[in-house]
Structure formats: C-alpha cells, structure tokens
Amino acid sequence: MDVPADAARRFLVTRQMLAPARSVEGGLDGVLAVLARLGSIQFDPLSVAGRNHDLVLHARVADYDPGWCDLLYERRVLFEAYNKGLSLVATSEFPWFRATLSVASPRILTEHRDVAEQVLERVRAEGPLSALDFERQHGGLVDWFGASTNVVRAVLEAYTVTGVLGLARRDGNRRYYDLIERLLPADILAHEVPLQEQLRHKLLSRYRAHGLLGISGGGSGIFSGLGTAKPDPARGHVGRTTLREQLVEDGALVPVAVEGVRGKRFVLREEVALLESPPEPPPSVAFVPPFDPLVWDRPLLGSLFGFDYVWELFVPPAKRRWGWYVLPILFGDRLIGRIEPRINHTDASVRILDLWWEDGFDPRRAEAFVDAMRAALCGYLRFAGTTQLEWPPHLATERRLFLTRT
C-alpha cells in the first residue's frame, strides 16, 4: 500500500483512540478497552504532571480516575512486565511476557548468589518486601540499566526480570516484591509458551501499541528487550528480522509506504481498512505524555507531523529549549504546541509553567481550537482533582483566551 501523509496522520490519531480525545467511556471497562487496543501501557513513576500511564489513559478515557488503574492492579487484572520499558499488561498475557533475553539479570544473581538466596528466603517467609526492608549490602555497587544501585535492589529487580518475583504493590514509588506464584493464578503460571513465540508476541505488541512502526524504531528503544535484529544462536534467538518476516508472511502485519516517510512501515492486518479510509478527526485537544505510544517514534513525528520532540529530562537546564516534563499538544491530527503543567498536591492546584506554539500556528485563528483547548484544560483539572489553574504573568493572553470554569 502507498499511503498519503494526511491519511497516515488521520489513521494514527484514530486508531490511537485520540480522535476525539477522552472519548472512551469511563470506568474500569474504559481502561481495559484502551489496554486491549494498545496491548500494554508504559509505566513511569514520575508524577510531575501525572504518571505516564495515567496520562496515557486520561488522554483517551472520559473523566479518567487514576484509582481505576490502581484498582485493576490490586485485583491482579493488570501486572507489570518489561515490554518497552516497565509496562502495564493484562495478566492473561503473562505467559507471553515471562521469558527474558537479559544477560545482566542472571549475571547479577550469579555474582551475588549469597545475597540473592537470603533475599529470596526472606520474601518466601515474610511475604511482600521492599528494598528498604533489607539492610544495605556494603561493598561494590551494581550497574543496573545504567544507574548504580545497592546490591539488594539489583537482586530484587533481577528476580523480577527473570520471573521469580513480581511486584505485589506500590507505596508511592516504593515497590514491594513477592513470589510470582503468590501473585498470579496457577493456571496462568502453568501455561508454558516457547521462547520464540513469546518474542514474536512481544514484537507484535510494539506494532500493535503504535500502529505504524517501521523496522529500526528510530534508535529510541522501541524494540528494546527483543534481542538483536540478526540471529543470536547463543541465546536461541532467531532475530527480530526473522520474527517480523514471519508476522508478514502470516498476514499479521502488512507493509506500507507512507508519503514523505523513509523506509517501510507496518500496519496490523485488521487495521488496513481504517488506513485506507481514515475519518476526519474532530476538533479536540489532547495532552500527550513522554512515553505515549503516539510519540515513541521521534523521527516519524518529524517526517509525518513536522514536529521536533525531545524529552529534555537529561538535557542540562541551560540547554533546554522547552522544559524537562513537557507534553505535546495534539489538535485533531496535528501536533501544534507544547504545554508544561505541574500538579501541586500541597495546595490542590495546577500551574502552567509555560506554553509554546509551533511556528505558524495561531490559537486565535484555528477554527474550534479555543473551545477544544478549554475542554482539555478542564479535563486535566478534573484529572488532577482541582479547580485551581494558575498561569505565569507572561502567559496572560493565553489565560484570558482559555478561561476555564469547572
């Protein structure tokens, strides 16, 4: 298929359940409907403008309440697994997410065998424990995903990656670990899936989450955890390229060429009809978080949306063009700006630190934008649990333009 650029944009926002924004019926079923479409939702504990998974759901589910996701997690309807980063996945899919190609995790458990045995023995005897429940193991630190941490924390994470432990609950950002057999139903644990089938399922899940990914992922870690593109006999892996070719041969993925976008793209077979005739998106506004699947592929944002997006968390403050937790603003099928909100739980307010419009976009002249932006701000205030919205002095024009009444 050869796909015009405008059709590809309309397709993406529609299948991402963002056309219009916040249109999925609320409640637990709404959360599960989004998860069914995306396959998994990336988790991030930072709660500056809201946690990433909550923001992903808020953009799609009407009057989303973070308690809905927490309740599904407590009921073990959802669990945390490493997909693209730490992600929320339906518990029923655990058999396809239990294997790992990690070299670091087995190595850590081997190198620190004594600590690992003690940790596991205590969890088995006492139930859910956090890293703070253990005395810090003095001595060398372990390099865990690029950051130094104490040995106990590294061991707990290694056990989680290898499927021995699971996350029982969270207390803020503190994680409590328990034996996986005490967390998930026996029939799910007993379901064994071959490694290649698991990796193929995970690879398909990345295409399923985004909707129009290519081969390389633009170097942004989209295919992390899935091994090398070429075969890796040492780990019994046929390679991502072979797995993707199998998905194409079986008809699960259909290759397409998108106008103005380099390289082949792939769409799910059941979404080909939508790609052929995507509807015109209504004038709604969504605030898109940094790990939303819509913005996974940064090069695609540049070529298809003309939008340069960099998450500036690791950029020195003096070199930032925008801010360190900035949300792209989606209007219809266009990314037209960025907003930097902060939720202040102390005084129950939301502060807008800054707002940037893309070159050539005038919010006063864009048809239906003002009302759509007001609706998005009101929705965000409800999400934050407040009616107080504070603007900085230099955004006085925007404050008057988007006056909100909740």
PEVENVEN-V293289 format. One record per residue. D_LAST is the distance of its C-alpha to the last C-alpha in Angstrom with 1 decimal. Layout:
<<D_LAST> <D_LAST>>
//
This chain:
<<45.7> <44.9> <41.2> <39.9> <37.3> <34.6> <35.2> <35.0> <31.5> <30.2> <31.9> <30.4> <26.7> <27.4> <29.3> <26.9> <24.3> <22.1> <22.7> <20.0> <17.9> <16.2> <18.3> <20.4> <19.8> <18.3> <20.4> <23.8> <25.2> <22.7> <23.7> <27.3> <27.0> <25.9> <28.7> <31.1> <30.5> <30.5> <33.1> <31.8> <28.8> <29.8> <28.9> <28.4> <27.9> <26.3> <22.8> <21.7> <18.7> <19.1> <22.4> <23.8> <24.1> <20.5> <19.3> <21.8> <20.4> <16.7> <17.7> <19.3> <18.0> <15.0> <12.5> <15.4> <16.2> <18.9> <20.7> <21.7> <23.9> <25.2> <26.2> <28.1> <29.8> <30.9> <32.3> <34.2> <32.8> <32.0> <34.1> <34.4> <37.1> <38.2> <37.5> <36.1> <35.6> <34.4> <32.4> <31.0> <33.4> <34.0> <36.6> <38.7> <39.4> <40.7> <44.3> <43.5> <42.0> <44.5> <47.1> <46.9> <48.9> <48.2> <51.3> <49.7> <48.7> <52.2> <53.7> <51.7> <52.6> <56.2> <56.4> <54.9> <56.4> <57.1> <53.5> <52.2> <54.5> <53.4> <49.7> <50.2> <52.4> <49.9> <47.0> <49.3> <50.3> <47.2> <44.3> <41.1> <41.6> <40.0> <41.8> <41.5> <43.5> <46.5> <48.6> <48.2> <51.2> <52.9> <54.6> <53.6> <50.0> <49.1> <47.4> <44.6> <42.8> <43.6> <42.5> <44.9> <44.2> <46.3> <48.6> <47.0> <43.6> <45.4> <47.3> <44.3> <42.6> <46.0> <46.3> <42.8> <43.6> <46.9> <45.4> <47.1> <43.9> <40.3> <37.1> <36.6> <33.4> <31.4> <30.6> <28.2> <30.4> <33.6> <35.2> <37.4> <40.2> <42.3> <45.0> <43.8> <45.8> <43.9> <40.5> <41.2> <43.0> <46.8> <47.0> <44.5> <46.5> <49.7> <48.7> <50.5> <49.7> <52.1> <50.9> <51.1> <49.0> <46.4> <46.3> <46.2> <43.2> <41.4> <42.3> <41.1> <37.8> <37.2> <37.8> <35.6> <32.6> <32.8> <34.4> <36.6> <38.3> <41.7> <44.6> <44.1> <40.4> <40.6> <41.7> <38.2> <39.2> <38.0> <41.2> <41.7> <43.4> <45.2> <48.4> <50.3> <50.5> <54.2> <56.0> <56.2> <59.2> <59.1> <55.8> <56.6> <53.9> <54.7> <52.2> <48.8> <50.7> <52.7> <49.7> <47.8> <50.9> <51.2> <47.7> <48.6> <51.9> <50.3> <47.8> <44.7> <44.0> <44.8> <45.5> <44.0> <44.4> <41.3> <41.9> <41.8> <41.4> <44.4> <45.9> <45.4> <42.1> <41.8> <39.6> <39.6> <42.0> <39.6> <37.2> <40.0> <39.2> <35.5> <36.9> <39.3> <36.7> <33.2> <30.6> <28.7> <25.3> <22.3> <20.2> <17.6> <16.8> <17.4> <17.9> <21.4> <22.8> <26.4> <28.0> <26.4> <29.4> <28.3> <29.3> <32.3> <34.8> <34.4> <37.4> <36.0> <32.8> <35.2> <37.5> <35.1> <31.8> <33.4> <31.1> <32.6> <30.7> <32.0> <30.4> <31.5> <31.4> <35.2> <35.6> <36.7> <34.0> <36.3> <36.6> <33.0> <31.9> <28.2> <27.1> <27.9> <24.7> <23.4> <21.7> <22.9> <20.5> <21.6> <21.1> <23.0> <26.3> <26.3> <25.4> <24.4> <23.4> <22.4> <19.6> <20.2> <17.2> <17.9> <16.3> <17.6> <17.9> <19.9> <17.2> <14.1> <12.9> <13.0> <15.5> <16.5> <20.3> <21.3> <20.9> <23.9> <24.6> <27.6> <30.5> <30.4> <26.7> <25.0> <21.3> <21.7> <24.5> <23.4> <22.8> <19.3> <18.3> <15.7> <13.5> <14.3> <13.5> <10.0> <9.5> <11.3> <9.4> <6.0> <8.7> <10.4> <7.9> <8.0> <11.7> <12.2> <10.9> <8.9> <6.1> <9.1> <10.2> <13.8> <16.0> <19.8> <21.8> <23.4> <20.1> <19.4> <19.7> <17.2> <14.7> <15.3> <15.5> <12.2> <10.1> <6.4> <3.8> <0.0>>
//
